[in-house]
Amino acid sequence: MTKQELVTKMQDAGAFVPGKKVRLHFGDQGAILLDGQASQVTEDADSPADTTIKVNWDDWQSMASGQLDGMTAFMTGKLKVEGDMSNAMQLQGVLAKLR
């Protein structure tokens, strides 16, 4: 799946945290913004976010497919969180919408 396909799939599934802005940063693959205030998912890498989740693209794909648990990724350093941790904890529900 490409990043643009992910954005479309997440938008169609309503995969964002209501009322919050969460950025998924994939390193050199860029970023997407899950904007729960505007109810949209975009490739906006510059707008302020309540939480930024840093994970490489391959690990994200593993998490989205259910092969890698988000908590395991966090505990092993594959996923890093900046900002409001509670938004990151809601990511499991967001990922469930993608399956």
NUDRENMAR-411025 format. One record per atom (N, C-alpha, C, O): residue number from 1; residue in one letter; atom name; x, y, z. Coordinates in steps of 0.2 Angstrom, whole numbers, plus 5000, padded with zeros to 4 digits. Example, Ala and Ser with C-alpha at 12.3 -4.5 7.8 and 13.67 -1.06 7.14 Angstrom:
<rs>
(r 1 A N (5066 4972 5039));
(r 1 A CA (5062 4978 5039));
(r 1 A C (5066 4984 5039));
(r 1 A O (5071 4983 5042));
(r 2 S N (5064 4989 5035));
(r 2 S CA (5068 4995 5036));
(r 2 S C (5064 5000 5039));
(r 2 S O (5067 5006 5040));
</rs>
This chain:
<rs>
(r 1 M N (5004 4994 5000));
(r 1 M CA (5000 5000 5000));
(r 1 M C (5004 5006 5000));
(r 1 M O (5009 5007 5004));
(r 2 T N (5003 5011 4996));
(r 2 T CA (5006 5017 4996));
(r 2 T C (5004 5022 5001));
(r 2 T O (4998 5021 5004));
(r 3 K N (5007 5027 5003));
(r 3 K CA (5005 5032 5008));
(r 3 K C (4998 5035 5005));
(r 3 K O (4994 5036 5009));
(r 4 Q N (4998 5037 4999));
(r 4 Q CA (4991 5040 4996));
(r 4 Q C (4985 5035 4997));
(r 4 Q O (4980 5037 4999));
(r 5 E N (4987 5029 4996));
(r 5 E CA (4982 5024 4997));
(r 5 E C (4980 5023 5004));
(r 5 E O (4974 5022 5006));
(r 6 L N (4984 5024 5009));
(r 6 L CA (4983 5024 5016));
(r 6 L C (4979 5030 5018));
(r 6 L O (4974 5029 5022));
(r 7 V N (4980 5036 5015));
(r 7 V CA (4976 5042 5017));
(r 7 V C (4969 5041 5014));
(r 7 V O (4965 5042 5018));
(r 8 T N (4968 5038 5008));
(r 8 T CA (4961 5037 5006));
(r 8 T C (4958 5032 5010));
(r 8 T O (4952 5033 5012));
(r 9 K N (4961 5026 5012));
(r 9 K CA (4958 5021 5016));
(r 9 K C (4956 5024 5023));
(r 9 K O (4951 5022 5025));
(r 10 M N (4961 5027 5026));
(r 10 M CA (4959 5030 5032));
(r 10 M C (4953 5035 5032));
(r 10 M O (4949 5035 5037));
(r 11 Q N (4953 5039 5027));
(r 11 Q CA (4948 5044 5026));
(r 11 Q C (4941 5041 5025));
(r 11 Q O (4936 5042 5029));
(r 12 D N (4941 5036 5021));
(r 12 D CA (4935 5032 5020));
(r 12 D C (4932 5028 5026));
(r 12 D O (4926 5028 5027));
(r 13 A N (4937 5026 5030));
(r 13 A CA (4935 5022 5037));
(r 13 A C (4934 5027 5043));
(r 13 A O (4932 5025 5048));
(r 14 G N (4935 5033 5042));
(r 14 G CA (4935 5038 5047));
(r 14 G C (4940 5036 5053));
(r 14 G O (4938 5037 5059));
(r 15 A N (4946 5035 5051));
(r 15 A CA (4951 5033 5055));
(r 15 A C (4955 5039 5058));
(r 15 A O (4961 5040 5056));
(r 16 F N (4952 5042 5063));
(r 16 F CA (4955 5047 5066));
(r 16 F C (4952 5048 5073));
(r 16 F O (4947 5045 5075));
(r 17 V N (4955 5051 5078));
(r 17 V CA (4953 5052 5085));
(r 17 V C (4949 5058 5085));
(r 17 V O (4951 5064 5084));
(r 18 P N (4942 5057 5086));
(r 18 P CA (4938 5063 5087));
(r 18 P C (4940 5069 5091));
(r 18 P O (4942 5068 5097));
(r 19 G N (4940 5075 5088));
(r 19 G CA (4942 5081 5091));
(r 19 G C (4950 5082 5092));
(r 19 G O (4952 5087 5095));
(r 20 K N (4954 5077 5090));
(r 20 K CA (4961 5078 5091));
(r 20 K C (4965 5077 5084));
(r 20 K O (4962 5075 5079));
(r 21 K N (4971 5080 5084));
(r 21 K CA (4975 5080 5078));
(r 21 K C (4981 5075 5080));
(r 21 K O (4985 5077 5084));
(r 22 V N (4982 5070 5076));
(r 22 V CA (4987 5065 5077));
(r 22 V C (4991 5065 5070));
(r 22 V O (4988 5063 5065));
(r 23 R N (4998 5066 5071));
(r 23 R CA (5002 5065 5065));
(r 23 R C (5006 5058 5065));
(r 23 R O (5008 5057 5070));
(r 24 L N (5005 5055 5060));
(r 24 L CA (5009 5049 5059));
(r 24 L C (5015 5051 5055));
(r 24 L O (5015 5052 5049));
(r 25 H N (5021 5050 5058));
(r 25 H CA (5027 5052 5054));
(r 25 H C (5031 5046 5052));
(r 25 H O (5033 5042 5057));
(r 26 F N (5032 5045 5046));
(r 26 F CA (5035 5039 5043));
(r 26 F C (5043 5040 5041));
(r 26 F O (5045 5036 5037));
(r 27 G N (5046 5045 5044));
(r 27 G CA (5053 5046 5042));
(r 27 G C (5054 5049 5035));
(r 27 G O (5050 5053 5034));
(r 28 D N (5058 5046 5031));
(r 28 D CA (5059 5048 5024));
(r 28 D C (5053 5047 5020));
(r 28 D O (5053 5049 5014));
(r 29 Q N (5048 5043 5022));
(r 29 Q CA (5042 5042 5018));
(r 29 Q C (5037 5048 5019));
(r 29 Q O (5031 5048 5016));
(r 30 G N (5038 5053 5024));
(r 30 G CA (5034 5058 5025));
(r 30 G C (5029 5057 5031));
(r 30 G O (5030 5053 5035));
(r 31 A N (5023 5061 5031));
(r 31 A CA (5019 5060 5036));
(r 31 A C (5012 5061 5034));
(r 31 A O (5010 5064 5028));
(r 32 I N (5007 5059 5038));
(r 32 I CA (5000 5061 5037));
(r 32 I C (4997 5063 5043));
(r 32 I O (4999 5062 5049));
(r 33 L N (4992 5067 5043));
(r 33 L CA (4988 5070 5048));
(r 33 L C (4981 5067 5049));
(r 33 L O (4977 5068 5044));
(r 34 L N (4980 5064 5054));
(r 34 L CA (4973 5062 5056));
(r 34 L C (4970 5068 5060));
(r 34 L O (4971 5068 5066));
(r 35 D N (4966 5072 5056));
(r 35 D CA (4963 5078 5059));
(r 35 D C (4956 5076 5061));
(r 35 D O (4951 5076 5058));
(r 36 G N (4955 5074 5068));
(r 36 G CA (4949 5073 5071));
(r 36 G C (4944 5079 5072));
(r 36 G O (4938 5078 5073));
(r 37 Q N (4947 5085 5071));
(r 37 Q CA (4943 5091 5072));
(r 37 Q C (4940 5093 5065));
(r 37 Q O (4934 5095 5065));
(r 38 A N (4943 5092 5060));
(r 38 A CA (4940 5093 5053));
(r 38 A C (4937 5086 5050));
(r 38 A O (4935 5086 5045));
(r 39 S N (4938 5081 5054));
(r 39 S CA (4936 5074 5051));
(r 39 S C (4939 5072 5044));
(r 39 S O (4935 5071 5040));
(r 40 Q N (4945 5073 5044));
(r 40 Q CA (4949 5072 5038));
(r 40 Q C (4956 5069 5039));
(r 40 Q O (4959 5070 5044));
(r 41 V N (4958 5066 5034));
(r 41 V CA (4965 5063 5034));
(r 41 V C (4969 5066 5028));
(r 41 V O (4966 5065 5022));
(r 42 T N (4974 5069 5029));
(r 42 T CA (4978 5072 5024));
(r 42 T C (4986 5071 5024));
(r 42 T O (4988 5068 5029));
(r 43 E N (4989 5072 5019));
(r 43 E CA (4997 5072 5019));
(r 43 E C (5000 5078 5022));
(r 43 E O (5005 5080 5020));
(r 44 D N (4997 5082 5026));
(r 44 D CA (4999 5088 5029));
(r 44 D C (5004 5086 5034));
(r 44 D O (5003 5084 5040));
(r 45 A N (5010 5088 5033));
(r 45 A CA (5016 5087 5038));
(r 45 A C (5018 5093 5042));
(r 45 A O (5022 5092 5046));
(r 46 D N (5015 5098 5041));
(r 46 D CA (5017 5105 5044));
(r 46 D C (5012 5107 5049));
(r 46 D O (5014 5111 5053));
(r 47 S N (5006 5106 5049));
(r 47 S CA (5001 5108 5054));
(r 47 S C (5002 5106 5061));
(r 47 S O (5005 5100 5061));
(r 48 P N (5001 5110 5066));
(r 48 P CA (5002 5107 5073));
(r 48 P C (4998 5101 5074));
(r 48 P O (4992 5101 5072));
(r 49 A N (5000 5097 5078));
(r 49 A CA (4996 5091 5080));
(r 49 A C (4997 5090 5088));
(r 49 A O (5002 5092 5091));
(r 50 D N (4992 5087 5091));
(r 50 D CA (4992 5086 5098));
(r 50 D C (4997 5080 5100));
(r 50 D O (5000 5080 5105));
(r 51 T N (4997 5076 5095));
(r 51 T CA (5002 5070 5096));
(r 51 T C (5005 5068 5089));
(r 51 T O (5002 5068 5084));
(r 52 T N (5012 5067 5090));
(r 52 T CA (5015 5064 5084));
(r 52 T C (5018 5057 5085));
(r 52 T O (5021 5056 5091));
(r 53 I N (5016 5053 5081));
(r 53 I CA (5018 5046 5082));
(r 53 I C (5024 5044 5076));
(r 53 I O (5022 5045 5070));
(r 54 K N (5030 5042 5078));
(r 54 K CA (5035 5041 5074));
(r 54 K C (5036 5034 5073));
(r 54 K O (5037 5030 5078));
(r 55 V N (5036 5031 5067));
(r 55 V CA (5036 5024 5066));
(r 55 V C (5039 5023 5058));
(r 55 V O (5036 5027 5054));
(r 56 N N (5043 5019 5057));
(r 56 N CA (5045 5018 5050));
(r 56 N C (5039 5014 5046));
(r 56 N O (5035 5011 5049));
(r 57 W N (5039 5015 5039));
(r 57 W CA (5034 5013 5035));
(r 57 W C (5033 5006 5036));
(r 57 W O (5027 5003 5036));
(r 58 D N (5038 5002 5036));
(r 58 D CA (5037 4994 5036));
(r 58 D C (5034 4992 5043));
(r 58 D O (5030 4988 5043));
(r 59 D N (5036 4995 5048));
(r 59 D CA (5033 4994 5055));
(r 59 D C (5026 4996 5055));
(r 59 D O (5022 4992 5058));
(r 60 W N (5024 5001 5052));
(r 60 W CA (5017 5004 5051));
(r 60 W C (5013 4999 5047));
(r 60 W O (5008 4997 5049));
(r 61 Q N (5016 4996 5042));
(r 61 Q CA (5012 4991 5038));
(r 61 Q C (5011 4985 5042));
(r 61 Q O (5005 4982 5042));
(r 62 S N (5016 4983 5046));
(r 62 S CA (5015 4977 5050));
(r 62 S C (5010 4978 5056));
(r 62 S O (5006 4974 5057));
(r 63 M N (5009 4984 5058));
(r 63 M CA (5004 4986 5063));
(r 63 M C (4997 4986 5060));
(r 63 M O (4993 4983 5063));
(r 64 A N (4997 4989 5054));
(r 64 A CA (4990 4990 5051));
(r 64 A C (4988 4983 5049));
(r 64 A O (4981 4982 5049));
(r 65 S N (4992 4978 5047));
(r 65 S CA (4990 4971 5045));
(r 65 S C (4988 4967 5051));
(r 65 S O (4986 4961 5051));
(r 66 G N (4990 4969 5057));
(r 66 G CA (4989 4965 5063));
(r 66 G C (4995 4961 5065));
(r 66 G O (4995 4957 5070));
(r 67 Q N (5001 4961 5061));
(r 67 Q CA (5006 4957 5063));
(r 67 Q C (5011 4959 5068));
(r 67 Q O (5014 4956 5071));
(r 68 L N (5010 4966 5070));
(r 68 L CA (5014 4969 5075));
(r 68 L C (5009 4973 5079));
(r 68 L O (5005 4977 5077));
(r 69 D N (5009 4971 5086));
(r 69 D CA (5005 4975 5091));
(r 69 D C (5008 4982 5092));
(r 69 D O (5014 4983 5093));
(r 70 G N (5004 4987 5093));
(r 70 G CA (5006 4994 5094));
(r 70 G C (5010 4994 5101));
(r 70 G O (5015 4998 5101));
(r 71 M N (5008 4991 5106));
(r 71 M CA (5011 4991 5112));
(r 71 M C (5018 4988 5112));
(r 71 M O (5023 4991 5115));
(r 72 T N (5018 4983 5108));
(r 72 T CA (5025 4979 5107));
(r 72 T C (5029 4984 5103));
(r 72 T O (5035 4984 5105));
(r 73 A N (5027 4987 5098));
(r 73 A CA (5031 4992 5094));
(r 73 A C (5033 4997 5099));
(r 73 A O (5039 5000 5098));
(r 74 F N (5029 5000 5103));
(r 74 F CA (5031 5005 5108));
(r 74 F C (5037 5003 5112));
(r 74 F O (5042 5006 5113));
(r 75 M N (5035 4997 5115));
(r 75 M CA (5040 4995 5121));
(r 75 M C (5047 4993 5118));
(r 75 M O (5052 4993 5121));
(r 76 T N (5047 4991 5111));
(r 76 T CA (5053 4989 5108));
(r 76 T C (5057 4995 5104));
(r 76 T O (5062 4994 5101));
(r 77 G N (5054 5001 5105));
(r 77 G CA (5057 5007 5102));
(r 77 G C (5055 5008 5095));
(r 77 G O (5058 5012 5091));
(r 78 K N (5051 5003 5092));
(r 78 K CA (5049 5004 5085));
(r 78 K C (5044 5010 5083));
(r 78 K O (5044 5012 5078));
(r 79 L N (5041 5012 5089));
(r 79 L CA (5036 5017 5088));
(r 79 L C (5037 5022 5094));
(r 79 L O (5038 5020 5100));
(r 80 K N (5038 5028 5092));
(r 80 K CA (5039 5033 5097));
(r 80 K C (5033 5038 5097));
(r 80 K O (5030 5040 5092));
(r 81 V N (5032 5041 5103));
(r 81 V CA (5026 5046 5104));
(r 81 V C (5029 5052 5107));
(r 81 V O (5032 5052 5112));
(r 82 E N (5027 5058 5103));
(r 82 E CA (5028 5064 5106));
(r 82 E C (5021 5068 5107));
(r 82 E O (5017 5068 5103));
(r 83 G N (5020 5071 5113));
(r 83 G CA (5014 5074 5114));
(r 83 G C (5009 5070 5119));
(r 83 G O (5012 5066 5123));
(r 84 D N (5003 5071 5118));
(r 84 D CA (4998 5067 5122));
(r 84 D C (4998 5060 5121));
(r 84 D O (4995 5058 5115));
(r 85 M N (5000 5056 5126));
(r 85 M CA (5000 5049 5125));
(r 85 M C (4993 5046 5124));
(r 85 M O (4993 5040 5121));
(r 86 S N (4988 5049 5127));
(r 86 S CA (4981 5046 5127));
(r 86 S C (4979 5045 5120));
(r 86 S O (4975 5041 5118));
(r 87 N N (4981 5050 5116));
(r 87 N CA (4979 5050 5109));
(r 87 N C (4982 5044 5105));
(r 87 N O (4979 5040 5101));
(r 88 A N (4989 5042 5107));
(r 88 A CA (4992 5037 5104));
(r 88 A C (4989 5030 5106));
(r 88 A O (4989 5025 5102));
(r 89 M N (4986 5030 5112));
(r 89 M CA (4983 5024 5115));
(r 89 M C (4977 5022 5111));
(r 89 M O (4975 5016 5111));
(r 90 Q N (4974 5027 5108));
(r 90 Q CA (4968 5026 5104));
(r 90 Q C (4969 5024 5097));
(r 90 Q O (4965 5022 5093));
(r 91 L N (4976 5024 5096));
(r 91 L CA (4978 5022 5089));
(r 91 L C (4976 5014 5087));
(r 91 L O (4974 5013 5082));
(r 92 Q N (4975 5010 5093));
(r 92 Q CA (4973 5003 5091));
(r 92 Q C (4966 5003 5088));
(r 92 Q O (4965 4999 5084));
(r 93 G N (4962 5007 5091));
(r 93 G CA (4955 5008 5088));
(r 93 G C (4955 5010 5080));
(r 93 G O (4951 5008 5076));
(r 94 V N (4960 5015 5079));
(r 94 V CA (4960 5018 5072));
(r 94 V C (4963 5012 5068));
(r 94 V O (4960 5011 5062));
(r 95 L N (4968 5008 5070));
(r 95 L CA (4970 5003 5066));
(r 95 L C (4965 4997 5065));
(r 95 L O (4965 4994 5059));
(r 96 A N (4961 4996 5070));
(r 96 A CA (4956 4991 5069));
(r 96 A C (4951 4993 5063));
(r 96 A O (4948 4989 5059));
(r 97 K N (4950 5000 5062));
(r 97 K CA (4946 5002 5056));
(r 97 K C (4949 5000 5049));
(r 97 K O (4946 5000 5044));
(r 98 L N (4955 4999 5049));
(r 98 L CA (4959 4998 5043));
(r 98 L C (4959 4990 5041));
(r 98 L O (4960 4989 5035));
(r 99 R N (4957 4986 5045));
(r 99 R CA (4957 4979 5044));
(r 99 R C (4951 4977 5040));
(r 99 R O (4950 4971 5039));
</rs>
